[in-house]
Amino acid sequence: MAKVALNFEDGITRFIQTNTYESIADAAYREGINIPLDCADGACGTCKCLSKSGSFDPGDFIEEALSEQEAEQGYGLACQMIPQSDMVVEILASSAACKVEATTYPTKITGLTFLSNEIVKLEVEITDDRKITFLPGQYANILVPGSSQTRSYSFSCLSDSNQLEFIIRLLPQGLMSDYLRSAKVGDTLELTGPLGSFYNRAISKPTLFFAGGTGIAPFLAMLEQLETESCNEQIQLYYGATTTDNIVELDRIKAYKNVNVEPSACVSNEESTSYATGYVTQWITKDLLTKDNYDVYICGPNAMVDAVKAALDEQQITYDNFYTEKFVPTGATA
């Protein structure tokens, strides 16, 4: 048996469980997920999908349905693919086309910790005996109480639990921010997820994490998962914030014992006696990044994402994959 995450084009993710020798398509349809399918015999290519992690038996198919080059790139036919491990699979269709809806969970607030004047750790518990499964790095939409609007926040905790955590920046007059400033333990919140295509793949080479502000949240979820797996590959985490107070959860990161992560932090809007001054791009140099090849993950404001990519290219740092999550405030006010 294997757990397979089906990630649709619009970012919605649904997890299915495959039985022994059961194809991804058969398992999906058994659970009411109508992924694209026609011949179900490996001849038409309608159910072509892309494996992002895990291993599988590709089964039987003809060249017209799936080329040799596509197979080498990780594509397969869902009607033929038999998972040999847990997998993440990109379905080349929207969730709506496959009759999949994002799942909504009722929760109550169990913790509100103000990590700085601008950052709060929100902890909630699902109240209907369900657990949520997500890929570390994904996010949920939280309905702002008293409104019809939602805000998106990355999970900063382990998956497969009814206890959830988010690291949230408080904006001046922000709709959710104003609510959180006066929220209380026991208040109820409604969240929908999981969502997003930013998540950690298998760490198989030296890896760079770049976090800006509360962009540290998805990396906390990734590191929590890697801690349970005893990841030995070198991970360098470069973390930038505006002020010293806004460097949060660094002690938590340093406490991990089973993941090889080296954190470096900097602040951009003040002189600091605790951290370097400036931006995360200061560490993108040939002298510091000496490996032949990297995978790169970055979560932060648009300008930061663009600056990091430009610096990597300028310094001729070689990387295979560049995964990004850009975020901007909505600007909506109460």
C-alpha positions, -999 to +999 in steps of 0.1 A: +000+000+000+011+035-007+000+071+000-002+092-032-006+130-032-025+141-063-016+177-069-039+194-094-031+223-117-049+248-095-029+239-065-055+217-047-040+185-033-059+153-025-043+122-009-053+087-019-043+053-007-034+026-032-037-011-026-011-036-036-008-038-074-035-011-078-029+016-104-031+053-095-061+057-117-080+028-102-073+041-067-084+076-077-117+065-092-123+042-062-122+073-040-144+094-064-117+114-081-123+115-118-088+121-132-085+123-170-090+088-184-101+072-217-088+039-228-074+027-194-051+004-214-019+025-219-028+033-255-042+069-256-021+090-232-052+108-218-042+100-182-006+112-185+008+127-153+041+136-138+058+120-108+075+145-086+087+121-059+086+084-051+089+053-073+065+033-094+062+005-119+053+022-152+034-007-165+027-013-202+021+014-228+028+023-264+051+050-277+022+071-290+008+073-255+041+081-237+074+087-253+107+074-240+119+109-233+087+117-213+092+085-193+128+096-185+115+129-173+092+112-148+059+111-167+037+081-166+002+069-174-020+068-143-039+038-156-006+018-157+014+033-128+017+010-098+032+029-068+062+012-052+065+039-025+046+070-013+044+094-042+036+130-052+020+131-086+010+162-107-023+157-124-024+177-157-060+190-151-078+212-126-094+199-095-128+211-108-124+191-140-117+160-118-147+167-095-124+174-065-132+202-040-108+216-014-117+203+021-129+226+048-122+220+085-137+236+116-111+246+142-107+263+175-077+284+186-055+267+211-026+291+212-017+327+203+019+335+208+032+369+198+068+362+187+073+399+180+052+430+176+047+420+140+046+382+141+022+358+158+022+320+161-014+308+156-022+273+169-055+256+161-072+222+166-095+206+142-128+200+162-145+172+143-121+143+149-105+146+115-068+151+107-054+170+078-027+156+055-006+181+035+028+182+018+053+202+039+054+237+024+017+239+014-008+263+029-044+267+040-069+295+034-084+307+067-117+325+067-115+359+085-143+358+111-171+382+104-163+384+067-164+364+035-127+368+028-099+344+034-062+347+039-035+322+030-009+309+055+017+282+052+016+253+077+046+254+100+040+220+116+039+183+109+012+168+086-013+141+095-025+158+127-055+177+141-031+202+158-020+229+133+003+259+135+009+290+114+035+318+116+016+350+106+028+386+099+005+412+114-001+441+089-013+476+099-051+475+096-050+441+079-083+423+080-070+391+095-043+410+114-068+432+132-088+401+141-057+382+155-047+412+177-079+407+197-085+369+192-087+346+221-080+309+228-112+291+222-124+312+193-134+293+162-118+295+127-126+278+094-098+267+072-096+251+038-067+231+023-042+218+016-033+241-013-002+250-033+026+236-053+054+247-031+065+216-011+097+197-004+107+170-028+131+143-017+163+159-005+189+141-026+216+167-031+229+198-013+200+222-009+195+259-003+165+273+016+159+311+014+133+326+037+121+361+039+101+372+070+072+348+078+084+329+047+102+308+073+069+290+080+069+265+052+105+257+059+096+249+095+071+223+082+097+209+058+123+206+086+099+191+110+092+163+085+129+159+076+137+156+114+115+125+115+133+111+085+169+117+096+180+137+066+218+137+061+220+159+030+234+194+037+207+221+039+218+257+041+191+280+053+194+317+047+168+337+066+162+375+063+139+398+082+135+435+087+145+436+124+162+415+150+129+408+167+114+395+135+140+367+133+117+340+148+119+303+156+157+302+150+163+283+183+138+257+171+157+252+139+190+249+157+175+223+180+169+198+152+192+168+157+183+145+128+185+170+099+218+186+086+207+222+085+230+252+088+210+284+095+222+320+088+202+350+095+203+387+086+183+419+092+178+447+067+163+477+085+186+481+115+221+474+128+221+442+148+245+428+173+229+393+169+228+389+132+244+400+100+231+433+084+218+432+049+200+407+026+202+370+021+219+376-013+251+384+006+257+347+011+253+338-026+290+337-035+313+311-050+334+311-018+304+300+003+284+279-021+311+255-032+291+224-042+288+214-079+250+215-079+221+225-057+183+224-053+169+257-043+137+266-024+127+302-017+097+317+001+094+354+005+084+387-012+086+390-050+116+413-048+135+388-027+127+359-050+139+378-080+170+391-063+180+356-052+176+341-086+196+370-102+224+365-077+226+328-082+228+333-120+253+362-116+276+341-094+271+311-117+258+289-089+246+257-106+212+243-096+189+217-110+156+229-095+143+263-083+111+261-063+094+294-053+065+307-032+060+344-037+037+363-014+024+398-012+000+413+014-036+416+001-039+451+015-076+446+025-086+465+056-114+462+080 
